[in-house]
Amino acid sequence: MNYLVGAFKPPCNIFISFADGRSRKQVPLKKENGKTVMVALFQSQESIVGEVVIEPVHRKKVEHNGVKIELLGQIELYFDRGNFYDFTSLVRELDIPGELYERKTYPFEFSTVEMPYESYNGVNVRLRYILKVTISRNYVGNIVEYQEFVVRNYTPPPSINNIIKMEVGIEDCLHIEFEYSKSKYHLKDVIIGKIYFLLVRIKLKNMDLEIRCRESTGSGPNTYVETETLAKFELMDGAPVRGWFKDSCNPGPAHGDSGESIPIRLFLSPYELTPTYQNINNKFSVKYYLNLVLVDEEDRRYFKQQEITMYRLLETS
Amino acid sequence: MLNGTEDEEKWLAEGIAGIQHNAFYMHRALDSNNLREALKYSAQMLSELRTSKLSPHKYYELYMRAFDELKRLELFFKDDSKHGVSVVDLYELVQHAGNILPRLYLLCTVGSIYIKSKEAPAKEVLKDLVEMCRGVQHPIRGLFLRSYLAQISRDKLPDIGSEYEGDADTVMDAVDFVLQNFTEMNKLWVRMQHQGPGGVREKREKERSELQDLVGKNLHVLSQIEGVDLEMYKETVLPRVLEQVVNCKDDLAQYYLMDCIIQVFPDEYHLQTLETLLGACPQLQPTVDVKTVLSRLMDRLSNYAASSADVLPEFLQVEAFSKLSNAIGKVIEAQLDMPAVGAITLYVSLLTFTLRVHPDRLDHVDQVLGACVKKLSNIPKLEDSRAMKQVVALLSAPLEKYNDIVTALTLSNYPRVMDHLDIGTNKLMAMVIIQSIMKNNSCISTADKVEVLFELIKGLIKDIDGADVDELDEEDFKEEQNSVARLIHMLYNDEPEEMLKIICIVRKHTMVGGPKRLPFTVSSLVFSALRAANGCDIEHVAYEFFTQAFLLYEEEIADSKAQVTAIHLIIGTLQRMNVFGVENRDTLTHKATGYSARLLKKADQCRAVYACSHLFWVDDQDGIKDGERVLLCLKRALRIANAAQQMANVARGSGGPVSLFVEILNKYIYFFEKGNKQITSSAIQGLIELINTEMQSDSTNPDSVADAFLASTLRYIQFQKQKGGVMGEKFESIKL
């Protein structure tokens, strides 16, 4: 009977904990089953220190060929689900082959670990970091336990951050000029900008600013691109009439008036954004765009998309 | 199918329901201090204001519902113990809303608390709000949003003496804020004309005028800012408001805003900035009713001038008159197609202005009239009746002000303006002039002025070319001519020489009047001449006048009715003359009696003849009292009355007018009372019996008027009898 139990249930429990687990920041992480759990947050170059506790069930002897702990950085592409690509793999032997009779604690340390990529849960791809403890055994399967953690890397404010300024239009119908104060934004940033209407002969209904996220995975013929609109923010209700009078009664532009300008102020904090990921390990990219959309009274859409770079600024609070 | 209005009602009802629904959940969230939910439902509630289906009027109703709810929300926001979020964070939080209109309403609401909290300088918040509101460019929604902004910020402007004034916040910031909001609102308002549902022009303009006060409110707020002193008004406020007014190039807006400026800011400011304000007028659209704008300005300034004598020096100092006069000239010059009535209205206002402000400056008055003449001379023929009315107003104003035609007579342009009136109006104006003279009892005492005066009223004096004689109203004509006759009496000078000149001028003018006017005017002239002659004791001159009058009577007056009138006047005049010697008098009275007896109708003859009896009995101390000849006249009148009676019998088989006899009876009684010995009680007695017989004769038609006349005459005799005394005794012998 005991044997049978042992076949389905691991003969021992494994607990993985971090040395600074109580003080370390925890962030929510969405699991595959849809549940959100809180996990420890790390960044690159941090030392990951902790201990593993193995506790045989019912004080039953566990024979093993050695105990090890691995730190893995993995990318999983969903078209190739279950197949993990490890871009980082570190191992620490915790115990030589032998037998376990009672609860045993193994401290471990990975010092100054290089974790260049951030944890990411996308539409078609996932990047994750795990600690994996393996108790190797002959004949019967190995006993394995995972502890996931999250990595976020902070970037200092960019030294060069140009404004984005563009003139777009349709000849003789619409002529606008827009500017965003920066091309690079941190995740809690505010997009400030202005749109100048130089010529409007289309009956515009409204204007929105969208934040679009473009995730591309794979390469070559197996490239998958997924675009998501994360924010739809109305900038303008109605539209200024500009150049409307030109043909009818009112020659020339009004004096001292350089065109109607509409302000942009979009707070990014309410949206779930990540930094821009550029070709992560040749597996995937995540890019962000600002899409300026003008809608006319017949619901035709006129838009102009601009890429912006997102980065993660170390939160001081 | 529903029609437009029903549809609108339906949409409004839906909107209100939407607001109520979301407000209910918002209240619940407020009661449970749930900020997140409160924000969510308030944003949803405000989304109802995103509708495009309502007219401004209905939209206002919806807006007011939301407005009331926002007041509750504001109270909640204000109390951070309820939601635990600092106002700075709250200011950001409300900006997360995806839809712009709810977002901005919430932002304004929090912004007002933000200013109150003084955690940021008021000007920063105000500037941010007014700037962010640019996002709503839909005219109606934008106007209401900005009007909400104006409403919540009114008591939070960094005005002088306000708690929001500080080192960083000055009244200049307050002014900048209001001006910017005003500018944006005006743009939205003007845009309605070119945008939105392509309805008919009238409908759009109606809708726009429903919204005008939202725009004008800003100017009102500006005028209420303590710190806007004359200096700031002059340097900043007015130029910037005017810039917007001129540049918007929209006639509706320009007219309304100009008027608004004039109405909301103090008179004193207008006076000190006249040049700037007036300078904008020629730059307005040609369709703008500038004349009304200017008229109102001048009216206001006139009232201001009238309010206190202390302010008059200010008017002089800024040369208000010449500035206004110039401006009007420019406007009239610039607006070629302005109807005459517009231009003249302007001149009327200017005249009113100068009469109030500079009553002593007749040259100004003349200058205005001159400008008007210039304008009128460019118009071939003034046919607009409203314009005509304005010209009359223009001409009447100096008369009313000075209450003295003499003053008006010194205005060289006055007659030149009158020349431009049509005949009817010219007459009307002439009547106004005469009435003014009569009312004020002004005496015109020099020949020059009389000359000018007759030039003014020439419309009444003679036929003017092109006048449609057929259209003359008999009664009006009589009244006019009677007025002229009365006027002649007002021309008087004690100096015989000057008086003679006056008379000559009057004669020169009246003699061209033609047969219809002469009967009215000549008599007055004669009177006037006789008065002069009488007064001067120049018998031969007086005699000459009478001779002329008789000649005129013979040669010019052919109409029998006119003859009757004239002869009575002659008799009346002659009776009062005391300058003549016996011989001349006899000649004249004889002539007059002769004319009387030769009138066409018997009745007229009779009446003229008995009137002649007075020529021999002047009831003065040393007047002539020739009782015999009085009796002769009366007897002659009786004979004529008798003849008339018989003629009537022959002609119609009925009795003639008994009233003639009664009239003669009255004359008898008069002279009897006056002590004419030739008139005896028995003669009266006999006459009464004669009348009674006539009355009772079968052939006589019952004549109620004559009956009444006789009855009252008899009552009079009865009364005299009972009175006793000398008169009683005298009448005693008459038996009734």
Interface residues (C-beta under 8 A of the other chain):
Chain A: K203 N206 A231 K232 F233 E234 L235 M236 D237 G238 A239 P240 V241 W244 F245 C249 N250 A254 H255 G256 D257 E260 S261 I262 P263 R265 F267 S269 P270
Chain B: R50 E92 Q95 H96 G98 N99 I100 L101 R103 E131 M132 R134 G135 V136 Q137 H138 P139 R141 G142 K187 R191 H194 Q195 E243 N247 C248 K249
